[in-house]
Structure formats: C-alpha cells, structure tokens
C-alpha cells in the first residue's frame, strides 16, 4: 500500500490539481447530503458517506495535512436536518417550512470555514468583478469562453461569459457513475469541475445558462451528432433520427436586469409592479423536491381514505371471525403508522406548483420585499395576473432553443414535423 506523502514535501502541479478536484468532490457530496436526506433515501445517504471516505483516503495519499481542514467543510446540522433525523428518513415536513429552511441553509453555507482549497461561494450570486470572467482559472487547462444566453443580466455583476474546460478522461468518471445518475448529480459534478472560474457557484446560474454550458461540453467532447428517438405526433410511431447540436442557438434575450438581476413586470389587472427573477439551478432543485413531497402527501391521503373504508368494512363484516377481524385491523394499524410518517399538518390533495414557482420567482411587489407579504399577495392574486406573469416569464426566459425538425420516413407518409429535444443528464450517454 502506498504511503502518504509527508506534509513538508512540495507538491507538483498535477498533485495540486488533483487535490482541488478531490476537494471539490468532497464539498459537492457534503452539500447534497441534506437534499438526499430530505428525499427520504437512507441508502443514497449512506452511499454518499462512503464516497466521502474514499475521497479522504485519496487526499491522504497526496497530502495528509489537508484532511483536517477538509473535515471542517462539513455542513453543520441545520434545522432541516434536525427535522429529518436518522430515524425519520422520509418523514414529511411542511412545504412552507422547507422553503424557509432551504434558504437558511444557503446562508449558513456562506459562513463556513474558509481554509479550503476550493473556496465556498454559496449565496454570492455571481458577485464578482467583470474582469474575473477569465481570471482565477487554471491556465494549464484547455478551455473556451462561453457566451451566456442571459448576457449576464440575471446576476448582480453582469458577467456575460464564463471560461469552461473541455471534458477529459477524468471527467468520464462522473459520466459513467451510476450513483450520480440515481441521485441526479451528474450535471452538478461536471459543472463544478469544468466552470474554471471558482468565484462562480453553479447553483446561482439560471437554467438557460446551464443548458448552454452543457451543450458546449457535449458537442465539443463527443461530437455534434446526437441520436434520439421521437414519437410522430400524427402516426404515433417512434422514429430514430440524429440531431446536429450546432443547429441549437441561444434564444433572443433583450431584457435588462436591475442591480440585483431582477426584472420588472406590470400586472394587467391590479396594475401592481412586481420584480421577478429567472429561476436558478438551486431554485429548480427546490421545486423538484417540493413536488415530490406534495406527491407523497397526495398518495398518503389517498391511502388514508382507503384505509378508513377498509376499517369500516371489516368492523361491519358478517363473515370474518372475531380473531380474523382483529388480525386484519392490526395490519391496517401498521399501514396507518406508515401514512402518518408521509404526512404533515400541511398535507394537500393537489399540487401547489403554480404558487411554489411564483414564490421563488417574485422578489418584490411595489418595492415591498417582505417574504410574508409576497406569499400572501401571491395567494390572492387575480388569476389573470398570475397567468400573464407566468406567460411573460416563459416567453422571455433566456436559454437555448431546442426545437428541431424531423424528416418523416416515406414508409410513414413522408413530410416532416417539429418537436423539442429533451435536455437532461443522459445527454452524455447518447452517441451516434
């Protein structure tokens, strides 16, 4: 077994680079623990812990002195984690409470120990100088400077471009890792390593800018031909085709953000002015988590209703013996316990995706930035105001236009139709 290098030994450039990558791996794993725990997957949580230990062992082989400082980067137990204790994996929490705690967690991250190889940049919202677009990067790494669809208008400091490294054999460790796909972390890991300006927090980037960067990584690393199977809207038949990734361009974006990266919109009914932001990657993760929690609540409520029907049927049954009734009711009690673990006092029988999304998007109403006020305002918005605002956001959101045309085979009648490319973390597994 290789012996750890002495602390006093001078590290090579390659070793320093490897340390930075390992540190970034550890930090990313640590920051995803809480999210995985909230999703209710104890197995995934344990798997992340094992991966962290493997990273620590690799760091020890390069420079054992870094291990102590690395341990200080672990996220402190927050109120969210306290709610979701080890014995209560999968327990439902209040949606409103979860939103509050997620925001609190972001603020806590920014206060963590600074003695780490890759600086913690959470909650900075790209708050760096314009000159940093191509500064603070490793000049030995091959990279290109990518223009962002948002033109930097979504951020406090209007950074229009980012230096992005080309994928390497090392990065394929992430691409081929099944665990990262299970946990939805492939894109996060790749961007953490390939956005070379370490003043940038991936979670602060808006979704359209994320798409532009991943499009660049996929096209420059594995070629511009992208195989895909689409369903013909007329014949309902599946058609195999190959898309040229170079045909996808940034959507036209001409909005001007204020000093905070927010945008103004006047509501047609109330005539109130709202300030909104385009959702970041962190916001999209939050929405996904909220949707899952609400889905669990709805499932639990359905099961609960059916349990009540079964209980009543068993109690009034004239066929089962008293002993059989007791046995059946005891089993139903165990299901009751399971249902209660999935529910909370705020359980609903419908999705709150509309209001959840607007609570994350709207930053102020008539220059009132109070969160409680905004929350109440959203719930009482005229439906037409809500619709027009959501339409405006969708129509003007910066990003990539993924629409493309498919030629229909002559055997299916010929001609063509237009559809959209689904862009997710599986894009690095599709090869022509």
C-alpha positions, 0 to 999 in steps of 0.5 A: 500500500502506498504511503502518504506523502509527508506534509513538508514535501512540495507538491507538483502541479498535477498533485495540486490539481488533483487535490482541488478536484478531490476537494471539490468532490468532497464539498459537492457530496457534503452539500447534497447530503441534506437534499438526499436526506430530505428525499427520504433515501437512507441508502443514497445517504449512506452511499454518499458517506462512503464516497466521502471516505474514499475521497479522504483516503485519496487526499491522504495519499497526496497530502495528509495535512489537508484532511483536517481542514477538509473535515471542517467543510462539513455542513453543520446540522441545520434545522432541516436536518434536525427535522429529518433525523436518522430515524425519520428518513422520509418523514414529511415536513411542511412545504412552507417550512422547507422553503424557509429552511432551504434558504437558511441553509444557503446562508449558513453555507456562506459562513463556513470555514474558509481554509479550503482549497476550493473556496465556498461561494454559496449565496454570492450570486455571481458577485464578482468583478467583470474582469474575473470572467477569465481570471482565477482559472487554471491556465494549464487547462484547455478551455473556451469562453462561453457566451451566456444566453442571459448576457449576464443580466440575471446576476448582480455583476453582469458577467456575460461569459464564463471560461469552461474546460473541455471534458477529459478522461477524468471527467468520464468518471462522473459520466459513467457513475451510476450513483450520480445518475440515481441521485441526479448529480451528474450535471452538478459534478461536471459543472463544478469541475469544468466552470474554471472560474471558482468565484462562480457557484453553479447553483446561482446560474439560471437554467438557460445558462446551464443548458448552454454550458452543457451543450458546449461540453457535449458537442465539443467532447463527443461530437455534434451528432446526437441520436434520439428517438421521437414519437410522430405526433400524427402516426404515433410511431417512434422514429430514430433520427440524429440531431446536429447540436450546432443547429441549437442557438441561444434564444433572443434575450433583450431584457435588462436586469436591475442591480440585483438581476431582477426584472420588472413586470406590470400586472394587467389587472391590479396594475401592481409592479412586481420584480421577478427573477429567472429561476436558478439551478438551486431554485429548480432543485427546490421545486423538484423536491417540493413536488415530490413531497406534495406527491407523497402527501397526495398518495398518503391521503389517498391511502388514508381514505382507503384505509378508513373504508377498509376499517369500516368494512371489516368492523361491519363484516358478517363473515370474518371471525372475531380473531380474523377481524382483529388480525386484519385491523392490526395490519391496517394499524401498521399501514396507518403508522406508515401514512402518518410518517408521509404526512404533515399538518400541511398535507394537500390533495393537489399540487401547489406548483403554480404558487411554489414557482411564483414564490421563488420567482417574485422578489418584490411587489411595489418595492415591498420585499417582505417574504410574508407579504409576497406569499400572501399577495401571491395567494390572492392574486387575480388569476389573470395576473398570475397567468400573464406573469407566468406567460411573460416569464416563459416567453422571455426566459433566456436559454437555448432553443431546442426545437428541431425538425424531423424528416418523416420516413416515406414508409410513414407518409413522408413530410416532416414535423417539429418537436423539442429535444429533451435536455437532461443528464443522459445527454452524455450517454447518447452517441451516434 
